[in-house]
Amino acid sequence: MEEEEKKDVSLWWMFVPIFLGAAGGVVAWKMHKEREREFARIMLVVGIAFTLIIVPFYIWLLITYF
């Protein structure tokens, strides 16, 4: 058997959890959890963090302006 070549995960994947929030974090985590476990965990946490920051902001905007 040949050894699989370990490829680095592109930093472009970090935009998935930033733009899609927790859902994007889960997608990025599932895609990369086998190759880069620590980076996958970071993407999951970033997605959850962005969701926890953005949702209250949107609620505040709705309450303030409507």
C-alpha positions as CSV (number, residue, x, y, z in Angstrom):
1,M,0.0,0.0,0.0
2,E,1.1,3.5,-0.8
3,E,1.1,6.1,1.9
4,E,-1.4,8.9,1.3
5,E,0.1,12.3,0.9
6,K,-1.1,14.7,3.5
7,K,-2.3,17.9,1.9
8,D,-2.7,21.1,3.7
9,V,-6.2,22.6,3.9
10,S,-6.4,25.9,2.0
11,L,-7.1,29.0,4.1
12,W,-9.8,29.9,1.6
13,W,-12.0,27.4,3.5
14,M,-12.0,29.8,6.4
15,F,-14.5,32.0,4.4
16,V,-17.1,29.2,4.5
17,P,-17.8,29.5,8.3
18,I,-17.4,33.3,8.1
19,F,-20.1,33.7,5.5
20,L,-22.4,30.8,6.4
21,G,-22.0,30.8,10.1
22,A,-22.5,27.6,12.1
23,A,-23.8,25.7,9.1
24,G,-20.7,26.6,7.2
25,G,-18.6,25.6,10.2
26,V,-20.2,22.2,10.3
27,V,-19.7,21.7,6.5
28,A,-16.0,22.8,6.7
29,W,-15.5,20.6,9.8
30,K,-17.0,17.5,8.1
31,M,-14.9,18.0,5.0
32,H,-11.6,18.3,6.8
33,K,-11.8,16.5,10.1
34,E,-9.8,13.5,8.8
35,R,-7.0,15.5,7.3
36,E,-6.5,18.5,9.6
37,R,-8.4,17.8,12.8
38,E,-7.2,21.0,14.6
39,F,-7.9,23.3,11.7
40,A,-11.3,21.7,11.2
41,R,-12.1,22.4,14.9
42,I,-11.1,26.0,14.5
43,M,-13.4,26.4,11.5
44,L,-16.3,24.9,13.5
45,V,-15.6,27.3,16.4
46,V,-15.4,30.3,14.1
47,G,-18.7,29.4,12.5
48,I,-20.4,29.1,15.8
49,A,-18.8,32.4,17.1
50,F,-19.9,34.3,14.0
51,T,-23.4,33.0,14.5
52,L,-23.5,34.0,18.1
53,I,-22.3,37.5,17.2
54,I,-24.4,38.2,14.1
55,V,-27.8,36.9,15.3
56,P,-28.1,39.2,18.3
57,F,-27.0,42.1,16.0
58,Y,-29.7,41.3,13.5
59,I,-32.3,41.1,16.3
60,W,-31.2,44.4,17.6
61,L,-31.5,45.9,14.1
62,L,-35.0,44.5,13.7
63,I,-36.1,45.9,17.1
64,T,-34.5,49.3,16.6
65,Y,-35.6,50.1,13.0
66,F,-39.0,48.2,12.6
